Amino acid sequence: MSSLKAKSETDSTQDASRLAGRIQHTIISNSLTETRWRQHVAECVEYKFNAAMVPPAWVKKTREALRGSGIRTASFIDFPYGTMTSAGKTFEAGQLIAEGAEEIDLMPNVGFLLSGMEKEYFDDIRGVVEAAGGIPVKIMLELPLLNAPQKDRAVALSIEAGVGYLKNASGGAVGIATPEDMRFLRQHAPPSVRVKASGGIKTAQQVRELLQAGADLVGTSSGVQIMKELLGGAVSVRNNSPDY
């Protein structure tokens, strides 16, 4: 029995390590304190998550704290509304790169797309891609807000603009990430463009299903909860935590 238990524990640890390497551990808050930020960074290091996703003001400190760890520093532009001027987004991209961001999640102006203003939608994205200078830009498509033709156009325009990742949505407030979303994005993306899942991802089973359906990365604010589930520890759900 002891050998079986040891094998089970080893399998659980390997599964946790494999999934952690695909999770971008996310914290988004307008009241983020230094103490909570330090905890977030420590969690990334402890579980060896793919990246620490942090608000723009914390990018420089995060990059410095994670130096040499192999964990990437990621941030975002114009979340949650996407209504900043395109020039402002382009400027912010340059600032984030200068501060040390290695990846950028971008909220486009969805209203442009819904209005049929495809040139404006494209230019809004393209400016950030150019300013990023090769740093991957992950576009938050907000698929639940779009009808079928609009989804097709959002994907096509984003790929044409040069994004590195297609992302189904910004978070759970817009819609829960589904395997169907991942299959849709994977089917429409060329091999050079990757897929990120985001929105209401709280369990290990969700992560497995999304990766199996075609996601390359998973963004979630429940990374620690998922790791504890995998490793067999007590799971404490932060019911008041933002659903990203």
C-alpha positions in Angstrom: 0.0 0.0 0.0 2.9 2.4 0.8 4.4 2.0 -2.6 1.0 2.7 -4.2 0.5 5.7 -2.1 4.0 7.0 -3.0 3.2 6.5 -6.7 -0.1 8.4 -6.3 1.6 11.3 -4.6 4.3 11.4 -7.3 1.7 11.4 -10.0 -0.2 14.2 -8.3 3.0 16.2 -8.0 3.8 15.7 -11.6 0.3 16.7 -12.7 0.4 19.8 -10.6 3.8 20.8 -12.0 2.6 20.2 -15.6 -0.5 22.3 -15.1 1.2 25.1 -13.1 3.5 25.6 -16.1 0.5 26.6 -18.2 -1.2 28.8 -15.6 -0.7 32.6 -15.6 -1.4 33.5 -11.9 -3.5 36.6 -12.0 -4.1 39.4 -9.5 -6.1 42.5 -10.6 -7.3 44.9 -7.9 -7.6 48.6 -7.4 -6.6 48.2 -3.8 -3.5 45.9 -4.2 -1.1 46.4 -1.3 2.5 45.7 -1.3 1.9 42.9 1.2 -0.6 41.2 -1.1 1.7 41.7 -4.1 4.6 40.0 -2.2 2.3 37.1 -1.4 1.3 36.8 -5.1 4.9 36.7 -6.2 5.7 34.2 -3.5 2.9 32.0 -4.7 4.2 32.2 -8.3 7.6 31.0 -7.1 6.3 28.3 -4.8 4.1 26.7 -7.5 6.3 27.6 -10.5 3.4 29.2 -12.4 4.0 30.2 -16.0 3.7 33.9 -15.3 2.7 36.5 -12.7 0.0 38.6 -14.2 0.0 41.9 -12.3 -1.4 45.4 -12.7 0.8 47.8 -14.7 2.0 49.8 -11.7 3.6 46.6 -10.2 5.4 45.4 -13.3 8.8 46.8 -12.5 8.9 45.4 -9.0 7.6 42.0 -10.2 10.2 41.7 -12.9 12.9 42.4 -10.4 11.5 40.0 -7.8 11.2 37.2 -10.3 14.6 37.7 -11.9 16.3 34.3 -12.4 13.2 32.3 -11.5 12.1 31.5 -15.0 8.6 32.9 -14.2 7.4 35.5 -16.7 6.1 38.9 -15.8 2.8 39.8 -17.6 0.5 42.7 -17.4 -2.5 44.3 -19.2 -3.6 47.4 -21.0 -7.0 49.1 -20.7 -8.8 46.4 -18.8 -11.8 46.2 -18.3 -13.3 48.6 -20.8 -10.9 49.0 -23.7 -12.0 52.6 -24.3 -8.7 54.4 -23.8 -7.6 56.2 -26.9 -5.5 54.1 -29.3 -2.6 56.5 -28.8 -2.9 56.0 -25.1 -2.7 52.2 -25.5 0.3 52.5 -27.7 2.1 54.7 -25.2 1.2 52.4 -22.3 2.6 49.4 -24.2 5.9 51.2 -24.5 5.9 52.0 -20.8 5.2 48.4 -19.8 8.0 47.1 -22.0 10.4 49.6 -20.5 9.3 48.5 -17.0 10.0 44.9 -17.8 6.8 43.3 -19.0 7.4 40.2 -21.0 3.8 39.7 -22.2 0.8 42.1 -22.6 -2.9 41.2 -22.5 -4.8 43.9 -24.4 -8.4 44.9 -24.2 -9.5 46.2 -27.6 -12.3 48.6 -28.3 -15.1 46.1 -28.7 -17.5 49.0 -29.5 -15.5 49.7 -32.7 -16.1 46.1 -33.9 -19.8 46.2 -32.9 -20.2 49.4 -34.8 -18.6 48.0 -38.0 -15.6 50.3 -37.5 -13.1 47.6 -38.5 -10.2 49.9 -39.4 -10.4 51.6 -36.0 -10.5 48.2 -34.3 -7.5 47.0 -36.3 -5.5 50.1 -35.7 -6.2 50.0 -32.0 -4.6 46.6 -31.8 -1.9 47.1 -34.4 -0.5 50.2 -32.5 0.1 48.1 -29.4 1.6 45.2 -31.3 4.1 47.6 -33.0 4.9 49.3 -29.7 5.5 45.9 -28.0 8.3 45.2 -30.4 8.1 41.4 -30.5 6.7 41.0 -26.9 3.6 38.7 -27.2 0.3 40.6 -27.2 -2.7 38.6 -26.1 -6.0 40.0 -27.3 -9.1 39.7 -25.1 -11.7 39.1 -27.7 -14.8 39.1 -25.4 -16.4 36.4 -27.4 -19.6 36.2 -25.3 -20.4 39.8 -26.4 -20.2 39.0 -30.1 -22.4 37.1 -32.6 -20.9 34.5 -35.0 -19.9 36.9 -37.8 -18.4 39.3 -35.3 -16.4 36.5 -33.7 -14.9 35.6 -37.1 -14.0 39.2 -37.8 -12.5 39.8 -34.4 -10.2 36.8 -34.8 -9.3 37.6 -38.4 -8.5 41.3 -37.7 -6.5 40.4 -34.5 -4.4 37.9 -36.4 -3.9 40.4 -39.2 -2.8 43.0 -36.6 -0.1 40.6 -35.4 -1.2 39.4 -32.0 0.6 36.5 -30.5 -2.4 35.0 -28.6 -6.1 34.8 -29.0 -7.9 35.0 -25.7 -11.6 34.2 -25.3 -12.5 36.9 -22.8 -11.1 39.1 -20.1 -12.7 37.3 -17.2 -15.6 35.6 -15.6 -17.7 38.7 -15.6 -17.9 38.5 -19.3 -18.1 34.7 -19.7 -16.8 31.4 -18.4 -14.0 29.9 -20.6 -15.3 26.7 -22.3 -13.6 24.0 -24.4 -15.9 25.1 -27.3 -14.3 28.5 -27.2 -10.8 27.0 -27.2 -11.7 24.7 -30.2 -13.1 27.7 -32.1 -10.0 29.8 -31.5 -7.6 26.9 -32.3 -9.4 26.1 -35.5 -9.2 29.7 -36.7 -5.7 30.5 -35.6 -2.6 29.7 -37.7 0.1 27.6 -36.0 2.1 30.8 -35.1 -0.7 32.2 -33.0 -1.4 30.6 -29.6 -4.6 30.5 -27.5 -5.2 31.6 -23.9 -8.2 30.7 -21.8 -9.6 33.1 -19.2 -12.8 33.5 -17.2 -14.2 31.6 -14.2 -11.4 28.9 -14.2 -11.4 27.5 -10.6 -10.7 23.8 -10.8 -8.0 21.5 -12.1 -10.5 19.7 -14.3 -11.4 22.9 -16.0 -7.7 23.5 -16.7 -7.3 20.0 -18.1 -10.3 20.3 -20.4 -9.3 23.8 -21.7 -5.8 22.6 -22.5 -7.0 19.5 -24.2 -9.4 21.6 -26.3 -6.5 23.7 -27.6 -5.5 26.3 -25.0 -1.8 26.9 -24.6 -2.2 29.0 -21.5 -4.8 29.5 -18.8 -5.3 32.8 -16.9 -6.9 32.5 -13.5 -6.9 34.2 -10.1 -7.6 30.8 -8.5 -4.1 29.3 -9.2 -3.3 28.5 -5.6 -6.7 26.9 -5.1 -6.2 24.7 -8.1 -2.7 23.7 -6.9 -4.0 22.8 -3.5 -6.7 20.7 -5.1 -4.1 18.8 -7.2 -1.7 18.3 -4.3 -4.5 17.0 -2.0 -4.3 19.9 0.5 -7.2 21.8 2.1 -8.8 24.1 -0.4 -10.0 27.5 0.8 -12.0 29.4 -1.8 -11.8 33.2 -1.7 -15.5 33.8 -2.3 -14.9 37.6 -2.4 -12.0 37.4 -4.8 -12.4 38.8 -8.4 -13.3 36.2 -10.9 -10.4 36.4 -13.5 
